[in-house]
Amino acid sequence: MPNAATHDVITVATGALLAPVTYLLLAAGDPERASTGVAVLVGAHLISGILFSPDLDIDSTVDDRWGVLFWIWRPYMWLIPHRRFWSHSLLFAPLFRLIYFYSMAMLIYIGGAWLLGRTGVVVPDLHLQASAWIFDLMRHNPGMVRLFLLGFITGSAAHTIADWLVTGGKRYLNLFGLRLKGNYRDHDRPVSRRNRSAGAWR
């Protein structure tokens, strides 16, 4: 399968292709909001492909990009089998990662607020405010929400389809007696992370 750098190039290239197509489609119906719609869809496409990649189901370059917050994806990594429906399906997987991230963010905030409350520190109910803002956005601006979700799905799909093409291409080459010698088992695992994984995170 392509490595992280190749997937990034694919994500950016497909995002660049989506931009003019999306603009033309949106401009036909609502020219004033076409530019905003393109920014939302392409932005979601890039975020999905680069930060919320399907390869979050393995110890990879992608979770390195979360910096000190990489541990948010550990439960996901432990529970989700690599390159299966839960992580690499075209529609369900990206939406599942979005819901997972939202749920983890809420749990972390609620847990932190509870711990601080035990020490007498009162924190604002930002989790309720954030949820209310999201639901309000969905009610009052469903078009932009749909564009965001569409972009989030396409960003993940660009990764998944690239993996499928490489896997399928290798299979077809084998039918003609041509064999690729590359070992793709660790296609997205950087050396530094492999070393760390040999310890506590395995």
ChimeraX attribute file (.defattr): number of C-alpha atoms within 10 A of each C-alpha:
attribute: neighborCount
match mode: 1-to-1
recipient: residues
	/A:1	21
	/A:2	17
	/A:3	17
	/A:4	20
	/A:5	12
	/A:6	12
	/A:7	21
	/A:8	18
	/A:9	13
	/A:10	18
	/A:11	26
	/A:12	18
	/A:13	13
	/A:14	17
	/A:15	23
	/A:16	14
	/A:17	12
	/A:18	17
	/A:19	17
	/A:20	13
	/A:21	12
	/A:22	18
	/A:23	19
	/A:24	14
	/A:25	13
	/A:26	18
	/A:27	15
	/A:28	9
	/A:29	10
	/A:30	12
	/A:31	14
	/A:32	10
	/A:33	13
	/A:34	18
	/A:35	17
	/A:36	13
	/A:37	24
	/A:38	25
	/A:39	17
	/A:40	20
	/A:41	27
	/A:42	27
	/A:43	18
	/A:44	24
	/A:45	30
	/A:46	24
	/A:47	17
	/A:48	27
	/A:49	31
	/A:50	25
	/A:51	18
	/A:52	24
	/A:53	29
	/A:54	27
	/A:55	27
	/A:56	22
	/A:57	24
	/A:58	21
	/A:59	24
	/A:60	22
	/A:61	22
	/A:62	23
	/A:63	25
	/A:64	16
	/A:65	13
	/A:66	14
	/A:67	9
	/A:68	9
	/A:69	11
	/A:70	14
	/A:71	14
	/A:72	16
	/A:73	20
	/A:74	16
	/A:75	12
	/A:76	17
	/A:77	18
	/A:78	14
	/A:79	10
	/A:80	15
	/A:81	14
	/A:82	16
	/A:83	16
	/A:84	12
	/A:85	13
	/A:86	19
	/A:87	26
	/A:88	24
	/A:89	17
	/A:90	20
	/A:91	18
	/A:92	13
	/A:93	20
	/A:94	26
	/A:95	18
	/A:96	13
	/A:97	20
	/A:98	15
	/A:99	12
	/A:100	16
	/A:101	16
	/A:102	12
	/A:103	12
	/A:104	15
	/A:105	14
	/A:106	17
	/A:107	13
	/A:108	13
	/A:109	16
	/A:110	17
	/A:111	12
	/A:112	13
	/A:113	18
	/A:114	15
	/A:115	13
	/A:116	13
	/A:117	12
	/A:118	10
	/A:119	8
	/A:120	9
	/A:121	10
	/A:122	12
	/A:123	13
	/A:124	8
	/A:125	11
	/A:126	13
	/A:127	16
	/A:128	12
	/A:129	11
	/A:130	12
	/A:131	13
	/A:132	12
	/A:133	12
	/A:134	12
	/A:135	13
	/A:136	12
	/A:137	14
	/A:138	14
	/A:139	11
	/A:140	10
	/A:141	11
	/A:142	13
	/A:143	13
	/A:144	18
	/A:145	18
	/A:146	15
	/A:147	20
	/A:148	21
	/A:149	21
	/A:150	18
	/A:151	26
	/A:152	26
	/A:153	23
	/A:154	27
	/A:155	32
	/A:156	31
	/A:157	24
	/A:158	23
	/A:159	26
	/A:160	22
	/A:161	15
	/A:162	16
	/A:163	18
	/A:164	14
	/A:165	13
	/A:166	13
	/A:167	14
	/A:168	12
	/A:169	13
	/A:170	15
	/A:171	15
	/A:172	13
	/A:173	12
	/A:174	12
	/A:175	10
	/A:176	8
	/A:177	8
	/A:178	11
	/A:179	12
	/A:180	10
	/A:181	6
	/A:182	8
	/A:183	8
	/A:184	11
	/A:185	8
	/A:186	14
	/A:187	14
	/A:188	19
	/A:189	19
	/A:190	16
	/A:191	12
	/A:192	10
	/A:193	15
	/A:194	15
	/A:195	11
	/A:196	12
	/A:197	14
	/A:198	9
	/A:199	8
	/A:200	6
	/A:201	13
	/A:202	9
